[in-house]
């Protein structure tokens, strides 16, 4: 366990409270998450993601799992290049925001990297 496991900002919280608070933050920001990334990174995150998508090699038979995939923006870029992608994220709201904002759909699974939610 790290020192961060029992903190949320300046508060000391239980691990369960920390997880609940983090989930609440992502639930609240989900509809504007990608726009927030544009502002916070001055849109450079788009360059990084495009580089990543163009950098990886995959076969059409591969299945790519995007852990903590959020709104699925990277997954959709990969799908547009012929990849089979599954987005795994604990925030249903984040994945829903991605589905509502885009016509290109991906498979979404509500889960953490450790367990299904």
Buried (B, 14 or more C-beta within 10 A) or exposed (E): EEEEEBEBEEEEBEEEEBBEEEBEEBEEBBBEBBEEBBEEEEEEBBEEBEEEBEEEEBEEEEEBBBEEBBBBBBBBBBBEEEBBBBBBBBBBBBBBBBBEBBEEEBBBBBBEEEEEE
